[in-house]
Amino acid sequence: MKYPAVLPFTEILPQLSTFDAIIDARSPSEFAEDHIPGAINCPVLDDAQRVCVGTMYKQINAFEAKKVGAMMIARNIAQHIETLFIDKPKDWKPLIYCWRGGSRSGAMSHILAKIGWPVIQLDGGYKEYRRHVSATIAEHAERLTYTVVCGPTGSGKSRLLQVLAAQGAQVLDLEKLAAHRGSVLGNLPTALQPSQKAFESSIWELLRNFDPALPVFVESESKKVGNLRVPDALMDKIRSSPCLAITLSQPNRVKLLMDDYLHFVSDPTLLNTQLSCLVALHGRETISRWQKMAVDGHMEELVEALLVKHYDPAYLQSIKRNFGQFSAAQVLDLADISDETFLSAARGLHPATRTSFT
């Protein structure tokens, strides 16, 4: 094969895991929005340089813009070779792509291939990858079977999924992928939500690698997790799947939420800002009373009030309306929220024990 070889994504996909590096030659902002899973960002033009060259195209002419662009691209590629690739052996095999598979990835592919590396360039670039994800995510969702972990807020659904994953089970943790806990108080203090495209890329990557012979454990999510929307085909399949209902005592639910939402417990001002979003549902008088509980340090009392007045009624209404097999759900009663309890529950559910939910 002559290098650089320019191949379509459908031909590259079966060997995606065999590349020694997947190089995204786009700018940092393009990479941050979404990229092929596992890719590293080696921009041939950074964001400011892209603006500069683009402006020259419009205000001067293409020839002058190309001269300046070539100068910048050559310098950037040289820096990547010096800092990242100089120690790579002759059989090091990178996949390189940019937005459309044009000049940016073409320039890097050409130079690396001239050095002697077996370079593959993605025909159509990220745009073709994105088209493939959009076209096939429903197909991957449909070929799998799901066990839907249900339970009211604070019952330990997310913790159970985490332990299941650690035990080797197939887990689709949508809240983890979305960097959000799926409620009005769900924003994580240390992480921004990814873009919708990046969220879908993460889902696609997991679904395509799951074994159809084994169940996928997933939480009974809403159609939106924070600002992100779960793909319709996936949500439809999840909502028609067998359910597992977790039960946990009210005191343990309060304790679990106090642990999981420590950033709110330690910052009443932040909590009260979020509680203001519930005024339309519960009225100013109720929200003011809850906010006073937060300021006064009565957090356990506040958490219990939120469960009884807000979360539990919403959960019961949603679960009965949206999950058709919930009435036949197998019940999993957790005695407490200790690590040992969750580990024991996960081991009982792991496919190796031949537990069936069909």
Secondary structure, DSSP 8 states (H G I E B T S, - for coil): --SSEEE-HHHHGGGGGG-SEEEE-S-HHHHHH---TT-EE--SS-HHHHHHHHHHHHHT-HHHHHHHHHHHHHHHHHHHIIIIITT--TT--EEEE-SSSSHHHHHHHHHHHHHT---EEETTHHHHHHHHHHHHHHHHHHTS-EEEEE--TTSSHHHHHHHHHHTT-EEE-HHHHHTB-SSTT-B-TT-----HHHHHHHHHHHHHHS-TTS-EEEE---SEETTEE--HHHHHHHHTS-EEEEE--HHHHHHHHHHHTHHHHT-HHHHHHHHGGGHHHHHHHHHHHHHHHHHTT-HHHHHHHHIIIIIHHHHHHHHHHH-TTGGG-EEEE-S---HHHHHHHHHHHSGGGT----
